[in-house]
Amino acid sequence: MFDRLLRRLWLLGIPVGLLGAAAVIAYARPWHDSAPPVREVKVEQATLRPGAIVLVVVNNSLETARVAQVILNDAFVDFRQSQATVAPGDADRITVSYPWISGESYDVELMTVTGASIEYGIEDAEAGTQQA
């Protein structure tokens, strides 16, 4: 009799366990992409002109950004900005004075005043515009 009672409890536990697991899965919704959108400051495009590289920096973050230094292939370089700071949702044009060589690759790193770095690579440099 005790064995029969245990067997019935066991058989009752299986459907209850399955319902519980289904409820947890429905609540967690692992198929639902709940990752927040990427909010960052990034280089959207680069335009190579004779003696200069023009970078378009877009601020998709929630805070104002300000570029303090530009490093090109591990060397600090002179640059000009179209505006002092980049407001959230805004873009800035940074002109880097650099005698680039056609066909070469360049690693660009922008350092912000907060210490964050924005990296961008130019492969096989050619005059014109390159999208990120």
C-alpha positions in Angstrom: 0.0 0.0 0.0 2.8 2.4 0.8 4.5 1.5 -2.5 1.2 2.4 -4.3 1.0 5.7 -2.6 4.6 6.6 -3.5 4.0 5.6 -7.1 0.9 7.8 -7.3 2.8 10.7 -5.8 5.7 10.1 -8.3 3.2 10.1 -11.2 1.6 13.3 -10.0 5.0 14.9 -9.6 5.9 14.5 -13.2 3.1 16.7 -14.7 3.5 19.2 -11.9 7.3 19.4 -12.6 6.7 19.8 -16.3 4.2 22.6 -15.7 6.7 24.3 -13.4 9.4 24.0 -16.0 7.1 25.4 -18.7 6.2 28.4 -16.4 9.9 29.2 -15.8 10.8 29.0 -19.5 7.8 31.2 -20.4 8.8 33.7 -17.8 12.5 33.8 -18.8 11.7 33.9 -22.5 15.2 32.9 -23.7 14.1 33.3 -27.3 13.4 37.0 -26.7 16.5 39.2 -27.4 16.6 41.4 -24.3 20.1 42.7 -24.9 20.2 46.5 -24.8 21.3 48.3 -27.9 25.0 49.0 -28.2 25.6 52.6 -27.1 29.1 53.7 -28.0 31.2 56.3 -29.6 32.6 55.0 -32.9 34.2 56.0 -36.1 31.6 55.7 -38.9 33.7 56.5 -41.9 37.2 57.7 -43.0 38.0 59.8 -46.0 41.6 59.9 -47.2 42.8 63.1 -48.9 46.3 64.0 -49.8 48.1 64.7 -46.5 45.0 64.1 -44.3 42.6 61.6 -43.0 39.1 62.8 -42.2 37.2 60.7 -39.6 33.5 61.0 -38.9 32.9 60.1 -35.2 29.3 59.3 -34.2 28.2 59.4 -30.5 25.6 56.8 -29.9 26.2 56.9 -26.1 24.1 58.7 -23.6 26.9 61.0 -22.5 28.8 63.8 -24.2 32.2 62.7 -25.6 35.3 64.7 -26.2 38.4 63.4 -28.1 41.6 64.4 -26.4 44.3 62.6 -28.5 44.6 60.8 -31.8 47.1 58.0 -32.2 47.9 56.7 -35.6 50.0 53.5 -35.8 51.2 54.0 -32.2 52.2 57.7 -32.7 50.4 60.8 -31.5 49.4 63.0 -34.4 48.0 66.5 -34.9 44.3 66.8 -35.5 41.4 69.3 -35.8 37.8 68.8 -34.7 34.7 70.5 -36.2 33.4 70.9 -32.6 34.9 70.6 -29.1 32.5 68.0 -27.9 30.2 65.4 -29.4 26.7 65.4 -27.9 24.7 62.2 -27.6 23.2 61.4 -31.1 25.5 63.8 -32.8 28.5 63.4 -35.1 31.9 65.2 -35.4 34.5 65.5 -38.1 38.1 65.0 -37.1 40.8 65.9 -39.6 44.2 64.2 -38.9 47.2 65.7 -40.6 49.2 62.7 -41.8 51.0 61.9 -45.1 49.4 58.5 -45.6 50.8 56.1 -48.2 48.6 54.4 -50.8 48.2 50.6 -50.1 49.3 50.8 -46.5 47.2 49.9 -43.5 46.7 52.2 -40.5 45.4 51.7 -37.0 43.7 54.7 -35.6 42.9 55.2 -31.9 41.0 58.1 -30.5 41.4 58.7 -26.8 38.6 60.6 -25.0 39.0 62.8 -22.0 37.6 60.0 -19.9 40.3 57.6 -21.0 38.1 55.5 -23.2 39.6 54.5 -26.6 37.9 54.3 -30.0 39.6 52.1 -32.4 39.4 52.1 -36.2 41.4 50.3 -38.9 42.1 51.5 -42.4 43.1 48.6 -44.7 44.9 49.2 -48.1 44.6 53.0 -47.9 43.3 54.6 -51.1 42.0 58.2 -51.7 38.3 58.4 -51.1 35.8 57.4 -48.5 35.7 54.1 -46.5 32.7 53.1 -44.5 33.1 51.3 -41.1 
